[in-house]
C-alpha cells in the first residue's frame, strides 16, 4: 500500500431539498483513501452512507445539492465539474457496484453487449475485438464462465448477476470502486463467495474501494479502515482492528454490542433505546445525544469536535468511552 | 406445562405443480417441503434456518394453516388431545386462530394502511368476540405498553404510515399476542430492521414469550439471530431438515456438511478472527422431481457411492441430542 491518496473528501455536505424543507443527508464529512486501501462505511438506513456514494460519483437526483466541500480524485476536485466532464472520470477512474444487481442490466441486451458499450464509451481507443477479450478475461476473474458473455440477464442467477456487475465495474480499470451493499440481497453462501471475489480482486489490482454496508460483520471482513456514520455525520474513523478493539464513540460501541455473532461466547446483546432522528429536524449538538448513554450537559448544545486520538483514530464525541 | 409437545409435525409435504393446466394433469413437481418430522415443546422456541427457497416459509405457513399440505399432518395440542390442523373446517377455524398466530417479515405490507393502530391490534379481539369495546381498548393499551409503544394513548389512534419500521413491527407483535395464543410462527420478523432497532425487538419477543408462555417457530436465514432467539435449531436444505438439535451444540459442533458450510459462510464481526474456507460446490437449485438420493449430493464435499445410490438419508440421532440426515456422519 502506498501513501498516495486516490481520493480525498473534505468537509462534504450534501442536502436534499424536499417540500417539507432541506434534509442534510451528509454533513461535513471528511476522509481519504490510499491506493489499494478499502474503507468500510457502516451505519443504519438513512445515516447518509449511500448519499456519500452518490456524491462521490456525482450521480445525484435533481433535488440533491452538494452544498460545500471537495472531492479530490487523483488530485482533481470533482465537485465543480459539469456533467460532461464528470462522465470522463466515471468508470475509468471511479466506478460502482450497486445493491440492486437485479436491475442493473437492460433485459433486452446480452450482458456482454452492455459491458462492451461501457468500454467503448469510456475507453474509445479499445477495439470491439479487444473489448471482447477483455470482458472474457474479466468474467474469468470474477468466476463466471466466458460463455455467459452472450447470455441475457434473465439467464443469470442473483449471485451471477452480482458477479457480472462487478466485472462491469472493473471493465475500464478504475482506480477506485464504490460498492454499495453489493451482497445484501444474497444468501450467505453466495455472499461469502462474492466477498472473497471482491477482496481478492481489490488486492490483486491494487484498487481502492469504498465498501458500504449496514452489516458490521461484513465490514469487519472487507475493510482496512472503517468509518461509522450516524444521522448524516461521521462519528468515528479508524483502522479496522483498532475500531473493533477500541471503539471510542458510544454509538460505535453500541453497534458492536448489539450485533450477534455465531462464534465465540454468547454475550448479552445490548439494545439501544429510541430511533435515529428525523433529518428534517436533526437534534441540536451531537445528533446521537437523545439515545446516548454517555450524554453530558453540553452534548445537546454543541456539535462535538472531530478529534485525533492517535494511531490514525478519529472520533467526534464530548464524552467518549473509557479508553484502555 | 406438560411433557407432551405442543406441535407435532408428521411427514409434512408441499408439492407445487410446475406444468399441467386445466385439462392436463401435472407431471412435474417442485418438492418445496418434502417429508418433515419434528415436534415443538410447550414454551420452546424452534428456529427454522436455511437459504431462500429451502421451504422454511412454506413450512411456517402450513403450520398456521395459510397453506394446505399436500401430504402429512400438523397436530396441535388443545387441552388433553391433539387436533389435526388439516381437519379444521370453517366453523372451528376461529378457535384455531385463538391459539395460533403469525408475525410477518414486512411491517410495511402486513398492515392495512386505513386502519388505526387500535383497529389493527384490536381486530383479533373483535373477531374472537372478546370483551366490550372499552375492555378491548384497555387491553390494546396494555399490549401497546407491553411492546414498548408508550404512552399507548399517543399511538392508539395513529396510522401505520406515521410509525417507523421498528414501531410497526412492535405493533405486529402486539397484534399477534393480544389474544394470548399458545403458538406463534414468526417469519423473519427482524430481517428488515436496522441493527440498533433489531436487538430491541428480539429482546421484546423473548420477554413476551416468557411472560405469556408463548411457543415460537422462528423462521430466519440468519444463524446469529437464531442463536439468540431459539432453544433448538432445524437446518433446512431443499425441502428437507438436514440437522436439528440444541442451538449451542448445533453452532459449536455442526455435523452435517451443509450446516458446516452455512456456518463457515457467516461473516464474523471481529477482524481478528479469520474464517475457514467454505466447503461446498456449485449453487442452490430447486427440488424439481428430485432423484432418489441425498438432496445435498451434488454439492457435498464428503459424498461417496453409497450416497449416490441410496435414497435421501433419514434423520438419525448421532449424539448430544443432535439428529442428522447424513450417511457419512458417524453415530457417536
Interface residues (C-beta under 8 A of the other chain):
Chain A: X44 X45 X157 X159 X187 X188 X189 X190 X191 X192 X193 X195 X214 X215 X216 X217 X218 X220 X221 X240 X241 X244 X245 X254 X255 X256 X258 X259 X260 X261 X262 X263 X264 X266 X269 X270 X271 X272 X273 X275 X276 X291
Chain B: X51 X52 X164 X166 X167 X194 X195 X196 X197 X198 X199 X200 X202 X203 X221 X222 X223 X224 X225 X227 X228 X248 X251 X261 X262 X263 X264 X265 X266 X267 X268 X269 X270 X271 X272 X273 X275 X278 X280 X283 X284
